[in-house]
Amino acid sequence: MLYAIIGRDRPESLSQRRATRPAHLERLRQLQDAGRLILAGPHPAIDAADPGEAGFTGSLVVAEFSDLHAAQAWADADPYVQAGVYAEVQIKPFIKVMPA
């Protein structure tokens, strides 16, 4: 099943996000290499591809997991969670309709 993992950044977390990004991306690459990653990316704090010092308000990952517990365990071990970048993480089952 697919799950949407929605992380909401805590205020003033841009420096932790930048420092932890390589480890976060490596975990996403592992999902991609396993054919389980549908999409992933951050939410810029402003309407710009590169928000600079405005930073980000969170991130979205849509990936395949065996069940909600597996998705939760993966999210709990995310480097952004461990570094305190995210104030909260929400996980929801997701049904991909388009593109087919």
VENNORCOR-V658299 format. One record per residue. N is the residue number from 1. RES is the residue in one letter. PHI is phi in degrees with one decimal (999 if undefined). Layout:
N_RES_PHI, N_RES_PHI
//
This chain:
1_M_999, 2_L_-88.7, 3_Y_-135.0, 4_A_-96.1, 5_I_-109.2, 6_I_-115.7, 7_G_-99.8, 8_R_-109.2, 9_D_-66.2, 10_R_-82.8, 11_P_-58.3, 12_E_60.3, 13_S_-105.4, 14_L_-60.5, 15_S_-65.6, 16_Q_-66.6, 17_R_-60.7, 18_R_-62.0, 19_A_-68.1, 20_T_-95.8, 21_R_-54.0, 22_P_-57.7, 23_A_-68.4, 24_H_-61.3, 25_L_-65.0, 26_E_-62.1, 27_R_-65.7, 28_L_-66.0, 29_R_-62.5, 30_Q_-63.5, 31_L_-63.5, 32_Q_-63.2, 33_D_-62.3, 34_A_-83.6, 35_G_74.6, 36_R_-107.8, 37_L_-90.3, 38_I_-92.8, 39_L_-163.1, 40_A_-159.2, 41_G_173.5, 42_P_-91.2, 43_H_-103.6, 44_P_-62.3, 45_A_-73.2, 46_I_-130.1, 47_D_-78.2, 48_A_-157.3, 49_A_-64.6, 50_D_-121.4, 51_P_-77.9, 52_G_55.0, 53_E_-71.5, 54_A_-66.5, 55_G_74.5, 56_F_-133.6, 57_T_-104.2, 58_G_161.3, 59_S_-146.8, 60_L_-129.6, 61_V_-127.5, 62_V_-118.3, 63_A_-150.6, 64_E_-92.2, 65_F_-136.5, 66_S_-66.5, 67_D_-165.9, 68_L_-61.0, 69_H_-64.0, 70_A_-66.5, 71_A_-64.1, 72_Q_-64.1, 73_A_-63.2, 74_W_-63.6, 75_A_-64.0, 76_D_-62.1, 77_A_-91.0, 78_D_-63.3, 79_P_-56.5, 80_Y_-65.5, 81_V_-67.6, 82_Q_-61.6, 83_A_-87.1, 84_G_80.4, 85_V_-68.2, 86_Y_-86.7, 87_A_-79.3, 88_E_-156.5, 89_V_-131.1, 90_Q_-115.3, 91_I_-123.8, 92_K_-133.7, 93_P_-58.5, 94_F_-137.7, 95_I_-113.4, 96_K_-79.4, 97_V_-104.9, 98_M_-138.3, 99_P_-68.6, 100_A_-71.5
//
